[in-house]
Amino acid sequence: MTRTATRTARSFWLEAPGRGALREVALPVPGPDDVLVRTLFSGVSRGTETLVFGGRVPGNQYAAMRAPFQEGDFPGPVKYGYLNVGVVEEGPERLAGRTVFCLYPHQTRYVVPAAAVTPVPSTVPAGRAVLAGTVETAVNALWDAAPLVGDRITVVGGGMVGCSVAALLARFPGVRVELVDADPGRAEVAAALGVGFASPADALGDRDLVVHASATEAGLARSLELLRTEGTVVELSWYGDRRVALPLGEAFHSRRLTLRGSQVGTVSPARAATRTYADRLALALDLLADPALDTLVTGESAFAELPGLMPRLASGEIPALCHRIRYDGEDTEADARGGA
């Protein structure tokens, strides 16, 4: 029998900007209201997480950017991540043996309060469930954007968040959705999601709503150009420590355009009175029953490969939407050290 007090796990840490390593960590003894989770998969988004890896979180955003179970501080050493799917090995009877999603970093096993995990529906494969955090961002963005039946909508930026937004918009009755990206390879992803595709130069104009998720100055400027008079851009990009210039002196005022920020850190004001964070995450997991969303997972690597993998994801050498990390057998060695 494993000696609970000496259990260990392995986790991925950003030791310094651009350099990561695996560390052995001691696991606390689970309390009566805790769960011990064995990780099956985690996900790496090339957006926020690679900005963190590059040390590009502005000092005035350190508190806002903290992940729920982050250890350490920016710019490093820090244990960061928020897309984790695992199996409950110990915990309350209602959760024991269940596959769950948790906003936890990359770690082979972990102990958290039972309230911090959300059961994955039986209709959603564990490997797809790593997308829950990103689909949750898309849900919040659409609560902010409030699209209407029959709207003409463009999503600029075919990354993980942009594609998640496009996938959800494709389900709205009568809505005509176009995904815009400079990478022609994103056309294949758009087709799988059931939406149109265009390069920035060929994008359709006169749009009721544009959701911007390219994290580029050019993409945001183009988003404003694509609007009809009195249209709205919902800005989902996070730029880290970069400054962005906008052409607000041209037709911005005469056409009465709106630029609105959206951020998943708080529940949209449109639903804050009636929905909790837990409600929002549970909805995101329900929406992941759609197999079309598998197209957002563009690669997979073993947990042990993370120190060498992260620099390649951050640099763009590996072009990815969500890169999935698998954990099969990764904590065997740590278990042996923990005692039998």
C-alpha positions as CSV (number, residue, x, y, z in Angstrom):
1,M,0.0,0.0,0.0
2,T,1.4,3.5,-0.9
3,R,2.4,5.6,2.1
4,T,0.2,8.6,1.5
5,A,2.4,11.1,3.4
6,T,5.3,10.4,1.1
7,R,3.6,10.3,-2.3
8,T,5.3,12.4,-4.9
9,A,4.4,13.6,-8.4
10,R,6.3,15.3,-11.2
11,S,5.3,18.8,-12.5
12,F,6.5,21.1,-15.2
13,W,8.0,24.5,-14.1
14,L,9.1,27.5,-16.0
15,E,12.5,28.0,-14.3
16,A,13.2,31.3,-16.1
17,P,11.8,32.9,-19.3
18,G,12.4,30.5,-22.1
19,R,13.6,27.6,-20.0
20,G,11.5,24.9,-18.4
21,A,12.2,21.7,-16.3
22,L,10.4,18.8,-14.6
23,R,10.4,18.9,-10.8
24,E,9.5,16.2,-8.3
25,V,6.9,17.5,-5.8
26,A,5.5,16.1,-2.6
27,L,1.7,15.6,-2.5
28,P,-0.3,16.6,0.5
29,V,-2.5,14.1,2.3
30,P,-6.0,14.5,0.9
31,G,-8.5,15.8,3.4
32,P,-12.2,14.6,3.6
33,D,-13.3,17.3,1.1
34,D,-10.3,16.8,-1.3
35,V,-9.7,14.7,-4.3
36,L,-6.5,13.0,-5.5
37,V,-6.4,13.2,-9.3
38,R,-4.2,11.2,-11.7
39,T,-3.7,13.2,-14.9
40,L,-4.6,11.7,-18.2
41,F,-4.0,14.7,-20.5
42,S,-3.2,18.4,-20.2
43,G,-3.3,21.0,-22.9
44,V,-0.9,23.8,-24.0
45,S,-2.4,26.8,-25.7
46,R,0.0,28.8,-27.9
47,G,-1.6,32.0,-26.6
48,T,-1.4,32.9,-22.9
49,E,0.8,30.0,-21.9
50,T,3.5,30.7,-24.5
51,L,3.5,34.4,-23.4
52,V,4.1,33.3,-19.9
53,F,6.9,30.9,-21.1
54,G,8.6,33.8,-22.8
55,G,8.4,36.0,-19.7
56,R,6.2,38.5,-21.4
57,V,3.6,39.1,-18.6
58,P,3.6,42.8,-17.7
59,G,4.4,43.5,-14.1
60,N,1.1,45.3,-13.5
61,Q,-0.7,42.1,-14.7
62,Y,1.0,39.6,-12.4
63,A,-2.0,39.3,-10.1
64,A,-4.6,39.3,-12.9
65,M,-2.8,36.6,-14.8
66,R,-2.4,34.1,-11.9
67,A,-3.8,30.7,-12.7
68,P,-6.0,29.1,-10.0
69,F,-3.4,26.6,-8.8
70,Q,-0.2,28.4,-9.9
71,E,2.9,28.1,-7.7
72,G,5.7,30.6,-7.8
73,D,5.5,34.0,-9.3
74,F,6.1,35.7,-12.7
75,P,8.4,35.8,-14.5
76,G,9.7,32.6,-12.8
77,P,10.2,30.1,-11.4
78,V,6.5,29.4,-11.8
79,K,4.3,26.4,-12.3
80,Y,1.6,27.5,-14.7
81,G,-1.2,25.9,-16.7
82,Y,-4.9,25.5,-16.6
83,L,-6.1,22.7,-19.0
84,N,-6.0,19.4,-17.1
85,V,-8.1,16.2,-17.4
86,G,-7.6,13.3,-15.0
87,V,-9.2,10.5,-13.0
88,V,-10.2,10.8,-9.4
89,E,-8.3,8.1,-7.5
90,E,-9.4,9.2,-4.0
91,G,-12.2,11.5,-2.9
92,P,-15.9,11.7,-2.1
93,E,-17.9,8.8,-3.4
94,R,-19.8,10.9,-6.0
95,L,-16.4,11.6,-7.7
96,A,-14.4,8.5,-7.1
97,G,-13.3,7.0,-10.5
98,R,-14.8,9.9,-12.5
99,T,-13.0,11.7,-15.3
100,V,-12.7,15.4,-14.3
101,F,-11.5,18.7,-15.7
102,C,-9.5,21.0,-13.5
103,L,-7.8,24.4,-14.0
104,Y,-4.5,22.8,-12.9
105,P,-0.9,23.0,-14.3
106,H,1.0,20.2,-16.0
107,Q,1.5,17.6,-13.2
108,T,1.2,13.8,-13.1
109,R,-0.9,13.8,-9.9
110,Y,-2.4,16.5,-7.7
111,V,-4.6,17.1,-4.7
112,V,-7.2,19.8,-4.8
113,P,-10.6,20.6,-3.1
114,A,-13.4,18.5,-4.6
115,A,-15.2,21.7,-5.6
116,A,-12.3,22.6,-7.9
117,V,-13.0,19.7,-10.3
118,T,-15.8,19.4,-12.8
119,P,-17.0,15.9,-14.0
120,V,-16.5,15.4,-17.7
121,P,-19.8,14.2,-19.4
122,S,-19.8,10.6,-20.7
123,T,-20.4,12.1,-24.2
124,V,-17.0,13.8,-24.1
125,P,-13.7,11.9,-24.6
126,A,-11.0,12.7,-22.0
127,G,-8.6,13.8,-24.8
128,R,-11.1,16.3,-26.1
129,A,-11.9,17.6,-22.6
130,V,-8.6,19.5,-22.4
131,L,-10.3,22.1,-24.6
132,A,-12.8,23.0,-21.9
133,G,-10.9,26.1,-20.6
134,T,-10.7,27.5,-24.1
135,V,-14.4,26.7,-25.0
136,E,-15.3,28.4,-21.7
137,T,-13.5,31.6,-22.9
138,A,-15.6,31.4,-26.1
139,V,-18.8,31.0,-24.1
140,N,-17.9,34.1,-22.1
141,A,-17.1,36.0,-25.2
142,L,-20.4,35.2,-26.8
143,W,-22.2,36.2,-23.7
144,D,-20.4,39.5,-24.0
145,A,-21.0,39.8,-27.8
146,A,-24.7,38.7,-27.7
147,P,-25.0,37.7,-31.4
148,L,-28.5,37.6,-32.9
149,V,-30.2,35.2,-35.3
150,G,-29.1,36.0,-38.9
151,D,-26.1,38.1,-38.0
152,R,-23.1,38.4,-40.3
153,I,-20.1,37.6,-38.1
154,T,-16.4,37.4,-38.7
155,V,-13.8,35.9,-36.4
156,V,-10.3,37.3,-37.1
157,G,-7.6,35.0,-35.9
158,G,-7.7,31.3,-36.3
159,G,-5.9,30.3,-33.2
160,M,-7.4,28.1,-30.4
161,V,-9.7,30.8,-29.0
162,G,-10.8,32.2,-32.4
163,C,-11.6,28.7,-33.7
164,S,-13.5,27.9,-30.5
165,V,-15.6,31.0,-31.0
166,A,-16.2,30.2,-34.6
167,A,-17.3,26.6,-33.7
168,L,-19.9,27.9,-31.3
169,L,-21.2,30.5,-33.7
170,A,-21.7,27.9,-36.4
171,R,-24.5,26.5,-34.2
172,F,-26.5,29.8,-34.2
173,P,-29.5,29.8,-36.5
174,G,-29.1,31.8,-39.7
175,V,-25.7,33.2,-38.6
176,R,-23.1,33.5,-41.4
177,V,-19.7,33.0,-40.0
178,E,-16.3,33.7,-41.7
179,L,-13.0,32.8,-40.1
180,V,-10.2,35.1,-41.2
181,D,-6.5,34.2,-40.9
182,A,-3.2,34.9,-42.7
183,D,-2.4,31.2,-42.7
184,P,-4.2,29.5,-45.6
185,G,-3.9,26.2,-43.7
186,R,-6.6,27.4,-41.4
187,A,-9.1,26.9,-44.2
188,E,-9.1,23.2,-43.5
189,V,-9.9,23.8,-39.8
190,A,-12.7,26.2,-40.8
191,A,-14.2,23.6,-43.1
192,A,-14.2,21.0,-40.3
193,L,-16.0,23.5,-38.0
194,G,-18.6,24.3,-40.7
195,V,-17.7,28.0,-41.2
196,G,-16.4,30.0,-44.1
197,F,-12.7,31.1,-44.5
198,A,-10.9,34.0,-46.1
199,S,-7.5,35.7,-46.0
200,P,-7.4,39.2,-44.4
201,A,-7.4,40.8,-47.9
202,D,-10.4,38.8,-49.1
203,A,-12.6,39.0,-46.0
204,L,-16.2,40.0,-46.4
205,G,-17.2,43.4,-45.1
206,D,-20.3,45.0,-43.7
207,R,-20.3,42.7,-40.7
208,D,-22.6,43.1,-37.7
209,L,-20.0,41.7,-35.3
210,V,-16.3,40.9,-35.5
211,V,-14.6,38.9,-32.8
212,H,-10.9,39.6,-32.8
213,A,-8.5,36.9,-31.6
214,S,-5.3,37.2,-33.7
215,A,-3.3,39.1,-31.0
216,T,-1.9,41.4,-33.8
217,E,-2.2,45.1,-34.4
218,A,-2.9,44.5,-38.1
219,G,-5.7,42.0,-37.2
220,L,-7.4,44.5,-34.9
221,A,-7.2,47.3,-37.5
222,R,-8.7,44.9,-40.1
223,S,-11.5,43.9,-37.7
224,L,-12.6,47.5,-37.5
225,E,-12.5,47.9,-41.3
226,L,-14.8,44.9,-41.7
227,L,-17.7,46.3,-39.6
228,R,-20.9,47.9,-40.8
229,T,-21.9,51.3,-39.5
230,E,-22.5,50.9,-35.7
231,G,-21.0,47.5,-35.7
232,T,-19.0,46.0,-32.8
233,V,-15.6,44.4,-32.4
234,V,-15.2,42.2,-29.4
235,E,-11.5,42.0,-28.5
236,L,-10.3,38.6,-27.1
237,S,-6.6,39.0,-27.8
238,W,-4.2,39.4,-24.9
239,Y,-1.0,41.3,-26.0
240,G,1.2,40.8,-22.9
241,D,3.7,43.6,-22.7
242,R,3.2,44.8,-26.3
243,R,1.6,48.2,-27.2
244,V,-1.0,48.4,-30.0
245,A,-1.8,51.4,-32.2
246,L,-5.2,51.7,-33.8
247,P,-6.6,53.9,-36.6
248,L,-9.2,55.6,-34.4
249,G,-8.8,58.9,-36.3
250,E,-10.3,57.6,-39.6
251,A,-13.9,56.4,-39.8
252,F,-14.1,55.1,-36.3
253,H,-16.2,58.0,-35.0
254,S,-18.2,58.8,-38.1
255,R,-19.3,55.2,-38.4
256,R,-20.0,55.0,-34.6
257,L,-18.0,51.8,-34.2
258,T,-17.7,50.0,-30.9
259,L,-14.6,48.2,-29.5
260,R,-15.3,46.1,-26.5
261,G,-12.9,44.0,-24.4
262,S,-13.8,40.5,-23.2
263,Q,-11.9,38.4,-20.7
264,V,-12.6,35.1,-19.1
265,G,-11.4,36.1,-15.6
266,T,-14.9,37.3,-14.7
267,V,-18.3,36.0,-15.8
268,S,-19.8,38.3,-18.4
269,P,-21.9,41.0,-16.9
270,A,-24.7,39.8,-19.2
271,R,-24.9,36.5,-17.1
272,A,-23.2,37.4,-13.9
273,A,-26.5,37.6,-12.0
274,T,-27.6,34.1,-13.1
275,R,-24.5,32.0,-13.8
276,T,-21.5,31.1,-11.7
277,Y,-18.0,30.1,-12.9
278,A,-19.0,26.5,-12.3
279,D,-22.1,26.9,-14.5
280,R,-20.0,28.3,-17.3
281,L,-17.4,25.5,-17.1
282,A,-20.0,22.8,-17.0
283,L,-21.7,24.4,-20.1
284,A,-18.3,24.4,-21.9
285,L,-17.8,20.7,-21.2
286,D,-21.4,19.9,-22.4
287,L,-20.6,21.7,-25.7
288,L,-17.5,19.6,-26.2
289,A,-19.7,16.6,-27.1
290,D,-19.3,17.9,-30.7
291,P,-16.6,15.8,-32.4
292,A,-15.9,18.6,-34.8
293,L,-13.9,20.2,-32.0
294,D,-11.3,17.5,-32.3
295,T,-9.8,19.5,-35.1
296,L,-8.5,22.0,-32.5
297,V,-6.1,19.5,-31.1
298,T,-3.3,19.7,-33.6
299,G,-0.5,17.7,-31.9
300,E,0.3,15.4,-28.9
301,S,3.5,14.7,-26.9
302,A,4.5,12.8,-23.8
303,F,4.7,14.7,-20.5
304,A,8.5,14.0,-20.3
305,E,9.0,16.0,-23.5
306,L,7.6,19.3,-22.2
307,P,11.0,21.0,-21.4
308,G,12.1,20.6,-25.0
309,L,8.6,21.1,-26.5
310,M,7.7,24.4,-24.9
311,P,10.4,26.5,-26.6
312,R,9.4,25.1,-30.0
313,L,5.7,25.9,-29.4
314,A,6.5,29.4,-28.1
315,S,8.7,30.2,-31.2
316,G,6.1,28.8,-33.6
317,E,8.5,26.1,-34.9
318,I,5.6,23.7,-34.1
319,P,2.4,25.4,-35.5
320,A,-0.3,24.4,-33.1
321,L,-3.8,25.3,-31.9
322,C,-4.0,23.1,-28.8
323,H,-1.1,20.8,-28.2
324,R,-2.1,17.9,-26.0
325,I,0.2,16.3,-23.4
326,R,-0.4,12.7,-22.5
327,Y,0.6,11.1,-19.2
328,D,0.3,7.4,-19.6
329,G,2.8,5.8,-17.2
330,E,4.5,9.1,-16.5
331,D,4.4,8.9,-12.7
332,T,5.5,5.3,-12.3
333,E,8.9,6.3,-11.1
334,A,7.6,8.8,-8.7
335,D,5.2,6.2,-7.3
336,A,8.1,3.8,-6.7
337,R,10.0,6.5,-4.7
338,G,6.9,7.2,-2.7
339,G,7.0,3.7,-1.2
340,A,4.9,0.6,-1.4
